[in-house]
Amino acid sequence: MWRGKPIFTESREKNGNGTHEHPRSRQGGFVAEIATKIGRTLHIPKGYKIIYGGQYENLERAGKQLSVTIPLTVVLVGVLLFSLFKNTRHTLVTMSCITFALAGGILALFIRGYHFKRVRRCRFVSIFGISVMAGTLLFLPLRERRNPS
């Protein structure tokens, strides 16, 4: 870990001070650990507050956005597939490709020894899209053979 010099700032007519901390190997886990330790050991007087900013703040904001974006994307894809197939069973069969893509992606991350970070979660959205496309391309000819019109 690298520790920088203390910083003294003024924001919105309030004085503040702080320090730069740069963990080399951990990202969000470092800040969560420090926040827990500070919360247990340090009494903060009224009118004072601790702000964890920088990249950690951006990571937290991205995590909140992803927790809304990913489920919304899956639901939207389901609605679009239902409008294509007009059949719940066909839609669910095609949507099951997402389950297999998720399992395969997590297994690949585990085999490679990677952590499931926010950047990789974003990539899973594109994997979901590719898997649904593959399921649709495989399922449409089967549906055409079963119901020739």
C-alpha positions as CSV (number, residue, x, y, z in Angstrom):
1,M,0.0,0.0,0.0
2,W,1.1,3.5,-0.8
3,R,0.2,6.3,1.5
4,G,0.2,9.9,0.3
5,K,0.6,13.1,2.1
6,P,-2.4,14.6,4.0
7,I,-4.8,16.9,2.2
8,F,-6.5,20.0,3.5
9,T,-9.5,21.2,1.6
10,E,-12.4,23.6,1.7
11,S,-15.7,22.7,0.2
12,R,-19.1,24.5,0.5
13,E,-17.6,26.8,3.2
14,K,-16.6,23.8,5.3
15,N,-13.0,22.9,6.1
16,G,-11.8,19.4,5.6
17,N,-8.7,17.2,5.6
18,G,-7.9,13.8,4.3
19,T,-5.3,11.5,2.9
20,H,-4.8,9.5,-0.3
21,E,-4.7,5.8,0.1
22,H,-3.8,3.6,-2.8
23,P,-4.2,-0.1,-2.2
24,R,-2.4,-2.0,-5.0
25,S,-4.4,-5.3,-4.9
26,R,-7.8,-4.6,-3.5
27,Q,-10.5,-2.1,-4.7
28,G,-13.8,-1.9,-3.0
29,G,-12.9,-4.4,-0.3
30,F,-10.2,-2.1,1.1
31,V,-12.6,0.8,1.6
32,A,-15.3,-1.5,3.1
33,E,-12.7,-2.8,5.6
34,I,-11.4,0.7,6.5
35,A,-15.0,2.0,6.9
36,T,-15.8,-0.9,9.3
37,K,-12.7,-0.4,11.4
38,I,-13.2,3.4,11.6
39,G,-16.9,2.9,12.5
40,R,-15.9,0.6,15.4
41,T,-13.0,2.5,16.8
42,L,-13.6,6.2,16.1
43,H,-16.3,8.4,17.5
44,I,-17.2,11.1,15.1
45,P,-18.6,14.3,16.7
46,K,-21.8,15.9,15.4
47,G,-21.1,18.1,12.4
48,Y,-18.3,15.9,11.1
49,K,-18.5,13.2,8.5
50,I,-16.2,10.8,6.6
51,I,-16.5,10.6,2.9
52,Y,-14.9,7.9,0.8
53,G,-14.5,9.3,-2.7
54,G,-12.5,8.8,-5.9
55,Q,-12.6,5.5,-7.7
56,Y,-14.5,3.8,-4.9
57,E,-17.3,6.3,-5.2
58,N,-17.5,5.6,-8.9
59,L,-17.5,1.9,-8.3
60,E,-20.4,2.1,-5.8
61,R,-22.4,4.2,-8.3
62,A,-21.7,1.7,-11.1
63,G,-22.8,-1.2,-8.9
64,K,-26.1,0.5,-8.1
65,Q,-26.7,1.2,-11.7
66,L,-25.9,-2.4,-12.7
67,S,-28.3,-3.8,-10.1
68,V,-31.1,-2.0,-12.0
69,T,-29.8,-2.4,-15.5
70,I,-29.1,-6.1,-15.7
71,P,-32.6,-7.3,-14.4
72,L,-34.2,-4.7,-16.6
73,T,-32.3,-5.9,-19.6
74,V,-33.3,-9.5,-19.0
75,V,-37.0,-8.5,-18.6
76,L,-36.9,-6.4,-21.7
77,V,-35.3,-9.3,-23.7
78,G,-38.1,-11.6,-22.4
79,V,-40.8,-9.2,-23.5
80,L,-39.2,-8.8,-27.0
81,L,-38.9,-12.6,-27.3
82,F,-42.5,-13.1,-26.3
83,S,-43.5,-10.5,-29.0
84,L,-41.5,-12.5,-31.5
85,F,-42.7,-16.0,-30.6
86,K,-46.2,-15.2,-29.2
87,N,-45.7,-18.3,-27.0
88,T,-44.6,-18.4,-23.3
89,R,-43.0,-21.8,-23.6
90,H,-40.9,-20.9,-26.7
91,T,-39.8,-17.7,-24.9
92,L,-38.8,-19.5,-21.8
93,V,-36.8,-22.1,-23.8
94,T,-34.9,-19.3,-25.5
95,M,-34.4,-17.4,-22.3
96,S,-32.9,-20.6,-20.7
97,C,-29.8,-19.8,-22.8
98,I,-29.1,-17.0,-20.4
99,T,-28.9,-19.5,-17.6
100,F,-26.4,-21.6,-19.5
101,A,-24.4,-18.5,-20.5
102,L,-24.3,-17.3,-16.9
103,A,-23.2,-20.7,-15.6
104,G,-20.5,-21.0,-18.3
105,G,-19.3,-17.5,-17.7
106,I,-19.0,-17.9,-13.9
107,L,-17.3,-21.3,-14.4
108,A,-14.8,-19.7,-16.9
109,L,-14.0,-16.9,-14.3
110,F,-13.5,-19.5,-11.6
111,I,-11.2,-21.7,-13.8
112,R,-9.1,-18.6,-14.8
113,G,-9.0,-17.4,-11.2
114,Y,-10.7,-14.0,-11.9
115,H,-12.8,-12.1,-9.4
116,F,-16.4,-11.2,-10.3
117,K,-15.9,-7.5,-10.5
118,R,-18.2,-4.8,-11.9
119,V,-16.4,-4.6,-15.2
120,R,-17.0,-8.3,-15.8
121,R,-20.6,-8.0,-14.7
122,C,-21.0,-5.4,-17.6
123,R,-19.6,-8.0,-20.0
124,F,-22.2,-10.5,-18.8
125,V,-24.9,-8.2,-20.3
126,S,-23.3,-8.7,-23.7
127,I,-23.0,-12.4,-23.1
128,F,-26.7,-12.5,-22.3
129,G,-27.5,-10.9,-25.6
130,I,-25.3,-13.2,-27.6
131,S,-26.8,-16.3,-25.8
132,V,-30.4,-15.1,-26.5
133,M,-29.4,-14.5,-30.2
134,A,-28.0,-18.0,-30.4
135,G,-31.0,-19.5,-28.8
136,T,-33.3,-17.6,-31.2
137,L,-31.3,-18.6,-34.2
138,L,-31.4,-22.3,-33.1
139,F,-35.1,-22.2,-32.2
140,L,-36.6,-20.4,-35.2
141,P,-35.8,-23.2,-37.7
142,L,-37.2,-25.8,-35.3
143,R,-40.4,-23.8,-35.0
144,E,-40.6,-23.5,-38.8
145,R,-40.3,-27.2,-39.3
146,R,-42.9,-28.0,-36.7
147,N,-45.4,-25.4,-38.0
148,P,-44.9,-24.9,-41.7
149,S,-47.2,-22.2,-42.9
